[in-house]
Amino acid sequence: VQLQASGGGLVQPGGSLRLSCVAPGYIFSGNVMGWYRQAPGKQRELVAVISSYGTTTYADSVKGRFTISRDNAKNAVYLQMNSLEPGDTAVYYCHGPGAPSDGYWGQGTLVTVSS
């Protein structure tokens, strides 16, 4: 596994979680990194991506609730998730570099939002 994701778990609606992903330098350095998710019975979808300069893009469904960030010194990318909703329940995957049709995927971390 090239990318190591962590931080998933069970959280109540309205709660928060922070996902972390560490990647080797040849994947991380100078490249776009992203978080994707796949809910049961659904296709994998973009959550957020961040360029090496810190430019971010979010899915409409998470705008204003999730924040993607990166620490270039640690080869790490993070996803802070606030105001979680049951619809956010999914396996979350870290990806890089670049487009999801290429690059590497982490092993996934399960986020369950339930009361």
C-alpha positions as semicolon CSV with decimal commas, in nm:
position;residue;x (nm);y (nm);z (nm)
1;V;0,000;0,000;0,000
2;Q;0,154;0,325;-0,112
3;L;-0,073;0,561;0,079
4;Q;-0,164;0,514;0,443
5;A;-0,500;0,659;0,541
6;S;-0,635;0,675;0,894
7;G;-0,886;0,853;1,114
8;G;-1,217;0,696;1,023
9;G;-1,468;0,573;1,275
10;L;-1,821;0,599;1,407
11;V;-1,954;0,946;1,479
12;Q;-2,295;1,089;1,556
13;P;-2,466;1,330;1,315
14;G;-2,325;1,677;1,363
15;G;-1,993;1,541;1,482
16;S;-1,644;1,578;1,339
17;L;-1,361;1,357;1,223
18;R;-1,019;1,424;1,078
19;L;-0,873;1,189;0,820
20;S;-0,500;1,171;0,756
21;C;-0,302;1,024;0,469
22;V;0,074;0,988;0,439
23;A;0,231;0,919;0,102
24;P;0,580;0,857;-0,030
25;G;0,755;1,165;-0,166
26;Y;0,740;1,051;-0,527
27;I;0,360;1,047;-0,503
28;F;0,311;1,354;-0,287
29;S;0,571;1,613;-0,376
30;G;0,451;1,879;-0,618
31;N;0,136;1,687;-0,703
32;V;-0,238;1,709;-0,664
33;M;-0,368;1,493;-0,382
34;G;-0,727;1,407;-0,313
35;W;-0,989;1,240;-0,104
36;Y;-1,264;1,029;-0,260
37;R;-1,540;0,824;-0,107
38;Q;-1,758;0,529;-0,194
39;A;-2,086;0,466;-0,020
40;P;-2,252;0,122;-0,025
41;G;-2,407;0,056;-0,366
42;K;-2,268;0,376;-0,516
43;Q;-1,976;0,471;-0,735
44;R;-1,664;0,627;-0,596
45;E;-1,688;1,006;-0,601
46;L;-1,467;1,306;-0,550
47;V;-1,475;1,468;-0,206
48;A;-1,192;1,720;-0,232
49;V;-0,857;1,774;-0,401
50;I;-0,566;2,004;-0,325
51;S;-0,282;2,118;-0,547
52;S;0,077;2,149;-0,436
53;Y;0,016;2,523;-0,399
54;G;-0,288;2,471;-0,179
55;T;-0,562;2,537;-0,434
56;T;-0,866;2,335;-0,334
57;T;-1,175;2,193;-0,503
58;Y;-1,472;2,041;-0,321
59;A;-1,777;1,843;-0,408
60;D;-2,088;2,057;-0,370
61;S;-2,221;1,819;-0,106
62;V;-1,933;1,891;0,133
63;K;-1,862;2,259;0,069
64;G;-1,860;2,458;0,391
65;R;-1,834;2,143;0,605
66;F;-1,513;1,971;0,494
67;T;-1,164;2,117;0,463
68;I;-0,874;1,956;0,280
69;S;-0,520;2,056;0,370
70;R;-0,166;1,932;0,324
71;D;0,163;1,939;0,508
72;N;0,438;1,928;0,249
73;A;0,705;1,870;0,512
74;K;0,531;1,552;0,627
75;N;0,403;1,431;0,286
76;A;0,059;1,430;0,443
77;V;-0,287;1,532;0,334
78;Y;-0,579;1,580;0,570
79;L;-0,955;1,600;0,552
80;Q;-1,129;1,778;0,837
81;M;-1,495;1,682;0,834
82;N;-1,741;1,885;1,039
83;S;-2,119;1,878;1,067
84;L;-2,121;1,519;0,950
85;E;-2,443;1,379;0,811
86;P;-2,561;1,020;0,763
87;G;-2,514;1,075;0,390
88;D;-2,141;1,112;0,450
89;T;-2,118;0,746;0,550
90;A;-1,869;0,583;0,314
91;V;-1,524;0,439;0,276
92;Y;-1,289;0,732;0,223
93;Y;-0,986;0,690;0,001
94;C;-0,675;0,898;-0,031
95;H;-0,542;0,931;-0,386
96;G;-0,246;1,077;-0,566
97;P;-0,099;1,204;-0,777
98;G;-0,331;1,373;-1,022
99;A;-0,645;1,234;-1,182
100;P;-0,832;0,936;-1,032
101;S;-0,786;0,740;-1,356
102;D;-0,417;0,725;-1,274
103;G;-0,198;0,728;-0,965
104;Y;-0,232;0,536;-0,643
105;W;-0,510;0,465;-0,395
106;G;-0,489;0,417;-0,022
107;Q;-0,655;0,123;0,146
108;G;-0,959;0,325;0,253
109;T;-1,090;0,422;0,593
110;L;-1,453;0,373;0,694
111;V;-1,655;0,668;0,818
112;T;-1,994;0,586;0,968
113;V;-2,229;0,866;1,068
114;S;-2,510;0,731;1,281
115;S;-2,692;0,795;1,603
